[in-house]
């Protein structure tokens, strides 16, 4: 196997922030489901799958970020799988299809970048940043902030967890570095 073009240096402030934010995503998700009745579907798809992705992300970045950053693709795949399955709960078919295309794009572009096929990380900034901004300034304003009647804060927790996952990946993109030759 060829040497990695990119590394994920644990000493990078952006990578450390990514890890903290991703850990927060997992903690928030666990907290929410401690307060909510669990069906088998919620347990497997909305709790266990994203928590597995979070834990695997933390472990692979911490243990192999500099030596084998390609292993992070597995956690991104699990996260994409969660978002893919979650998309089938959306209100419209168009929203579901557009989100599935976005999630597949995330997986493909992240994988091609971390494997060095795409030799720049700059495509990752809008890939992670634009959906995060859309969630915060469009969807969440409508669904949570300006909702009538107001949404209880505990019901915001799954979305806050999703925002943390998205923010963590954006911070990771800032932290990824080309290997020094």
Secondary structure as GFF3:
##gff-version 3
##sequence-region A 1 181
A	DSSP	beta_strand	6	8	.	.	.	ID=ss1
A	DSSP	alpha_helix	13	34	.	.	.	ID=ss2
A	DSSP	alpha_helix	40	41	.	.	.	ID=ss3
A	DSSP	pi_helix	42	48	.	.	.	ID=ss4
A	DSSP	alpha_helix	49	64	.	.	.	ID=ss5
A	DSSP	three_ten_helix	69	71	.	.	.	ID=ss6
A	DSSP	alpha_helix	72	86	.	.	.	ID=ss7
A	DSSP	three_ten_helix	87	89	.	.	.	ID=ss8
A	DSSP	alpha_helix	93	114	.	.	.	ID=ss9
A	DSSP	alpha_helix	122	134	.	.	.	ID=ss10
A	DSSP	pi_helix	135	139	.	.	.	ID=ss11
A	DSSP	alpha_helix	140	140	.	.	.	ID=ss12
A	DSSP	pi_helix	141	145	.	.	.	ID=ss13
A	DSSP	three_ten_helix	153	156	.	.	.	ID=ss14
A	DSSP	alpha_helix	157	175	.	.	.	ID=ss15
A	DSSP	beta_strand	176	178	.	.	.	ID=ss16
###
